[in-house]
């Protein structure tokens, strides 16, 4: 059984925030961002060992990282992919501090990488696959910029459905002690897919803060948490993402869903694992690993 950390861990915040800032410096040009994104895709295709991309730019800022991610998205859309969801990464304070930021990070989810429960995954298609247990929130309206910022309260009126879900992450055997936010963002926050369970019958009646969440592997409980373990409430993650995307000239569209962050420690499955994530008695999602 292999359990792991959730993307990044802890270090000295004052030093890291001065290193990995959001302040605009020297921005990568079109050619640079496309070249870096293309290299990332090529390395994904051959399942290459992870290594940093930060040394490819003069200023490994988050601004530049998102420019590279934008190039990645453009390339994938050009190949016929469609964005159907977004993910929020680094939803715990400890994870943020380890990566030297004071807020979450984001990535896109493409249609070809989403499946319904019970899902299946061939581990041979990946170098080192991890699973995260999350609440997915589907929106019934566009979350465009407004006169005020989106909040948990304003998001509530926009929600169409909530689901138990697995996020598949591909870390390519990364050295977690050497991780940095530039890599996480430019590499699309490592999203490798999503498995959606059935929507909760009535999410309005579900306690999205204190409901127990449980990870089972081969009928053995390996991890547990609560629905509010990511940023305190799933809708907080959606609000952060909506505001973040609006700042970048993007928005969450009606019908898209948001992966709001893991409520249980990341699990790295092995061949023949049967994995199940349950949210109280309200619903579950299952995945078979071959």
N, C-alpha and C positions, 0 to 999 in steps of 0.2 A: 504494500500500500504506500503510495507516494503523495504526501501532502506537502504544500509549499507555501511561500509567501505570496502576497498579492501584488505583483509587479515591482514593487520597490519597498525599501525599509527606511530606518531612521538615522539621522546624523545631525550635525550642528546647523541650526536653521539660519543663524545670522550670516555665516559664511556662504551657505548655499544660495540664499536669496540674492546675494550680491553677484553670484556667478551666473545664475540662470534667471534673468530678469525678463520682464515683458517690455522693457523700454526699447524703443526703436533705435537700432544702430545701422550698420551697413547691411542692406537687404540683398539677398541673392537675386541674380538676374534670371530671366526666363530660361536661358540655356542651362544654367547651373541647377536650377530646381528640377528641370525635366531630366537632366542627367542623373541626379541623385535618386529621384523617384524610379527611373528606369533601372538603375543598378539594384535598388531594393527589390523590385519585382523579379528581376533575373535571379537574385539570390534566393527569393522565396520559391521560385520554380524549381531550382536544383536542391532545395532544402539545405542551403549552406549554413555553416556555423555563424551565429550572430557575432557581429563586430560593430563598433561604433561608426556612425555616419557623421558624427560631429566634427571630425577632422577634415571633412570635405569642404567646410565653409570657414570663412574668416571670423564670422560672428555666429556662434551656435545658439542664437536666441530663440525664444518661442515664436517670435514673429517669423523668423526664417523657417523654423520647423513647420509651421502651418502653411507657409508658401510651398514647401516640399510636399506636404500632405495634399494640398490643393492640386498639385501637379499629378500626384498619384491618383487622386479621384478622377481628374480629367482623362488620364490614360485609361483607367478602368471603364469609365463611361464610354470612351471612344471604342472600346472593345465590346460594347454592347451591354455592359452592366448598368444597373439602375439602383440609386440609393433608395432603400426602403426603410432605413432606420439609422439611428445614431447611438453611440455608446459614450458613457461617462466613465473615465478611468481615474484612479487615485482619489477614491471617495473617503478615505480615512486620513486623519491628521498625521498619523505615524508614517503612512505611505507618502504623503505629500512632503513631509519633512525630510525623508530619506532622499527624495528626488530633488529637493531644493526649491520647491514651489509652495505657495500658500493657497492653492486652489486646485480643483480637478483639471483633467485634460480630456480631450474628446477625439473621436474618430468616427468614420462612416461605416455603415453595414450595407452590403450589396445583396440584391435579390437572390442571386444564385447560391448564396451562403446561408439562406434561411430555410429551415425545415420544421415540420410539425412533429410533435411527440406521438409515438415513440420514434426517436431519431436513431440514425446509425452513422458511425464514423469508422473509417479504416485508418488506424494509427500509422500505417505505412505511407499514407499520403502526407504525413507531417514529420517534421524532425523531432519536435518535443511539444506535444499538445497538452494544454491545461484546460480545466473546466472551472467556470465560476458560476455560482448559484445566485440568480438575480430576480428582481421583479421588473418585468417589461411593461411599459406604460404606452398605450396607443392613444394618439391624439385625434380628436374629432374636428379640429379646426386648425387653420394655419396660425403659427405663433410668430407673427410678424412684429416688427418694432412698433411701439406705441409711445404715448406721452410719458408713461412710467414704465419701470422695469417689470418683467414678469416675476411673480412670487408664487410660493406654494399655494396661496389662497386663490390667485387668479388662474393658476394651472388647473385646479380642481374642476372648475367649470368647463374646461376644455377637454377633459379626459373622456375617451370613448370606451376603453377597456383596459384591464390589467391582467397580466399573465405570469405564471411561474415560468422561468426560462433558464436555460444554460447558455452562457457565452463560451464559445471555443476561442482560446487564445493560443497563438503560436509564438513561443519565446526563442525558438531555435537554439536551445541550450545556452541562453545568454548568461553571462557572469553578472549576477544581481548586485554584486559589490561595486561594479563599474557602470551601472546604469545611470542614465541622465535623461532629463525631460526632452531634450532635442531628439534623441533616438525614439522615445516612446511616441511622440507626436508625429515625427516625419514618417514613422513606420505604421501609421494609422492605428496607433494604440494597440497593435498586435491582434486585432480582430481577425479570427479565422472562421467565424460562423456563429449561428444562433440556432437553438432548438426551442421552439415555443410549445408550452403545454396548452391545454384548453383555457380560455379566459375564465376568470373567477365569475361565478354566477351573479354575484352582486358585490362589486368592489366597494361600493359606497358603504356597505356594512362591515367591511373588513378592516380590522385595526392594522394600519400600515406602519405602525411603530413597534408594537409589542408582540405581534403574532410570531410564534416560534417557527423557525426554518430549520430543516434537517436534511443533511446529505447522507445518503445510504449507498454503499458499494457492495454488491453481492449480498444484499439483505443485512449488512452490518453498518451500524451508524458510525460515520467517520468524522462528522462535524455538525455543528449547530450554531444558530444565531437567532436574530430577530429581524423582522421586516424593515425596521428603521436603522439597521446597522450602517447603511450607506448614507452619509450626510444627514442622518436623523429622520429622514422620510423620503420615499421615492420621488415625491413631487418637488422636493428641494433640488434633487438632481436634474429634473426636467426644467425647472425654472433657471438654474444655473446655465444649463446647456442652451436654452432658448436665448438668453441674454448674450451668451458667448457667441453663438452663431450670428445673431443680429449684428454684433460688433464686427463680424467678419463679412458682412454682406450676404449672409445666408439665413435660412429660417427652417424650422421644423414644419413640414407640410401636413395637412390633414391626411390621415391614413397611415402616416409613418409612426413608428414606435421608438421608444428610447430604452436602452439597456442602462439601468440606473445604478449599477455597482453591486459588487458581491456582498452577500450577507454571511457567507461561510468561507473559510480559508480555501485557497485554490487547491484543486486536486489534479494530479497528473495521472491519467488512467493508464492501465495496462491492458494487453490483449485479453479478450474474453470478459472484461468487466461489464457488469450491468449496473448502471448508475441511475439513481433516482433522487430528485430534489423535491421536497414537500413543503408546503406552506400551511402549517396547522392542519386542519382537516378540510381545507378549502380547495386544494388542488395540488397537482404535482406534474413533473415533467420527467421523462425517462430517455436514456440514451444507451445503446448497445455499442460496445467497442470491439472491433475485430482487428 
